[in-house]
Amino acid sequence: MDKRIEAAREAVLAAGEVVRERFGARSGDVEEKGRNDYVTGTDRASEELIVSMLTAAFPDIPVMAEEGGGSIGEKLFWVIDPLDGTTNFIHGYPQVGVSVALIEDRKPVVGVIYDPLRDELFEAGSGEGAFCNGRSLSVSPAQSLEECLLGTGFPFRTYEYLDPYLDTFRKLFLNCRGVRRAGAAVLDLAHVAAGRLDGFWELYLKPWDMAAGALMITEAGGIVTDFFGDGDFLAAGNIVAGNRTIHGGILKVTTGSFTREGVAALANGLI
């Protein structure tokens, strides 16, 4: 396992250097993949570097990457987000991350996330704990929503889900200290693991958005499920995370605002 973490670490650090060097350049190299969904040359350069490094280290482990696709192994494969927060990157907003996770039997067993602008490296291995720059992580000890700072992500690609999302936002916003939407889910989840955010919820995410951060949260003592309390959030494409109490408080709201049938179309076909 250590060699896998080491390979993921080296890959995200190298890719993070690419992201950091190009950040703020305001390049015109931007392509719109779909509504409010962008890719830049930096996304592709970061991804190519990560894929090449992981493939060189473990040629028998398939790789699934956000931009270039790839293949999924029946039991074991990597998932890569080469630049989470692409819209932030395009606008020079300093909240972007690079993420690599190893999936085994539908669960993340290695997760590494790098914040290249703050030089923070988050790492986790199954049963080995979660760390930031070598410091052990623990989720927030908060015991009520009233004392919480929560994170979320807007359904900016799926406006048809805006009303139930706004229902959850309103209910949680009125019962917590504040809600932050920074635009890079991989960092949001890492910050839950670090106790900076007390909880998080979002819908329409892909496995590469969630896998590494979810492992960090569980290794830091937290809980991660889909909007209905089920464990297969990577397939469902929606996520609720926090310590046991805060996770439960958010879950009561998501189960009251959404239905399984209503979000079934957002499920990922990858996992």
N, C-alpha and C positions, 0 to 999 in steps of 0.2 A: 504493500500500500504506500509506503514512503516514497518509492520510486515514481509512483503515479502522481502523488502530490507534488513531488519535485519537478516532474515534467510539466504539469499544469502551471506551477509557479513560474518556471522559466518562460513559458509561453506567454502568460499574461503580462509579465514584466517587460518582455521584449515588445509585445504589441502595445503596451501602455506607453512605451517610449515613442512609438510612431504617433500615437494619438496626441501625446503631450507636445511633440515637435510641431504638429500641424494645427494645434488648437489656436483659434483666434485669427486664422489666416483669411477667413471669409472667402474661401474658394468657391468658384462658380461650378465646381464639379459635383452637382447635386442632381439626383434623379428621383422622381416621384414614382414609387412602386404602386401606390394606391392612395386612397383618400387619407391625407395627413400621415403618410407612411413614406419615409425618405431613405435613400442610401447615398453615401458619398464615396469618393475614391479612398478616403481614409478607412471607412468600413471594410472595403474590399482588401486594402493593403494589410490591415490588421488581421483579417480573417485568413488570408493566404499565409501569413507568417505563422499564425497559431496552428493551422492545419499542417503545414510542413513540419513544424517542430514536433507536434504530437505524433504524426505519422512516422517520423524518423525514429522517435523514441519507442513507439509501440505500433509497429506496422500491421499487427494482426487485429487491432481494435478499430472498428469503423468510426467515422466522424460525421456528425450531423451539424452543419453550420447554418446560421441564419440567412446569409446572403447566397451562398453557393450550393446549398443543399448538402447532399451526401447520402450516406447509407446508415441504416440502423441495424445493429446486431440483434440477434434474437435474445441474447442475455446481457450483452455488455457493449456500450458505445459511449463516445464523448458527445456532449452538446456544447456549442460555442455561441456566445454573443460577443462579437468582436468590438462593438461600440454601442453600448446601451445609452440612450439619450442622444440620438442622432440629431433631433430637432434642436436640442440644447447646443450641441456641437456646432451646427450650422450658424446659430445666432451668437455664439461666443458666450453662452450661459454656462458657468463652471460647475456642471453636475453631469459627469459622464463616467461610465465604468466599462471594464472589460471582464468577461466572465467565462469560466470553463468548468464544466462538471462532468463527472463520469457516472453513467447510469448503469446499474446492474440489477437485473430482475425487476425493472420498472421503478427502482428507487435510487436516489443519488447516494453515492458512497464516497465521492471526492468532490469538493467544491472549493474553487479559488476565484476570488473577485479582487480586482485591482482598481483603485481610484488614482489615476495617473496625475491628477492635478493637486491632490493632497498627499501623494505618495503613501497611501495606506493600502496594505496588503492583507486581505481577509482570507483565512484558510480554514478548512474543516475536513476531517476524515471520519468515516463512520466509526463510532466508539472511541474516537481519539480527541474529542473536544473541538472548540472553535477558538480562533486566535486572530488578533489584529496586530501586525508588526511584532509578533511573538508574545503579545499579552493575551492572557486567557479572557474569553468573553463570557458574559452572563446576561440573559435577558432582564428587562426591567422587573423590579419587585412590586410594581404598582398593583394595588388591590381594588381599585375602582376606576371606572371610566372618567369620573370627575377629576382625577389627578393625572390624566393621560394626555400626551401629545401623540396623535395618530398620523399615520401616513396613508396615502391612497394614490390612485391613478384614475384620471378621467377616461370615460369610454369614447375617446376622440376619433376612433375608427368606426365605431358602431353606434351612431346617434340614436338608433331605435331602442337602445337600452338606457337612454339618458334619464327617462322618468323614474324607473325603479332605482337607478343609481342615485339620483338626487334625493329620493326618499331615504335611502340609507345614509347619505351624506347629512341630510337635515337632522335625522334622529341622533346620529353620532356627534355631529357638530354641536348640537344643543346640550350634550351631556359630557363634553370633555373640555380640556383646556385649549385645544387647538388642533387643526388639521393641516398637514403640509402635503403639497403635491409638487415634488421637485422634478419629476420627469425622467427618472432612471430607476426602474424597478430593482435592478440588481443591487444598487446602492441602498435603496430603501430597505430591502430585506437584510442586507448586511448591518444596517443601522438598528434594525430591530434586534438582531443578535447581539449587538454591542450595547443595548439598553438605551440608545439615544432616542429612538422611537419606541413607544410602549406597545404599539400594535399597528397592523397594516391590513388593508383589504383592497383588492382590485380584480376586475374581470377582463377577459380577453387577453390573456398572457400566453406566451409560448413556453415550452419546456426550458429553452435557454434563458428566458427571463427569470425563471423561478428556481431551477434545480439547485444551483450552488448556494444561493441565499437560504433556501428552505433547509438544506442540510445544516448550515451554520446555526440557524435558529434552534433546530432540535438539539444540536450538540451543545448549544448554550443554555439548554433547559427549557426551551419553549415548545409550542405546539403549532403545527401547520396542517390545515385541511382545506378542502374546497368550501364553498359558501354554505354547504349543508352538513358539514362535519365529517365528510368522508375523506379517506386518506389519499385517494387517487387524484390529487389536485393537478398533477402534471398532465393527465389526460383531460380533466374537466376544463382546464383553461381559466380557472378562477381560484382565488386564494384568500385565506384569512390566517393571520399569524399573530402571535403574542405569547405572553405567559398564560398559564392555565385560566386564570381569572379573566384577564382582558380578552383573550381569544374567545372565551365563552360569551362575554358581553357583546362583542362584535358579531358573533355567530347568531345571537338572538335577533339582531337587526337584519342581517342578510337573509336569514331564513324567512323573515316576515315580509321582506320586500321583493324577493325573487322566488321563482318556482324552478324546479328542475327542468320542466318542459320548456320554460322560457329561455333558459341559457344553454339548452342542449346543442343548439346550432353553433355555439362557440367552442365546443369540445375539440381538442386537438386530435388529428388523425395520426400523429407521429408516435405516440406512446401507447 
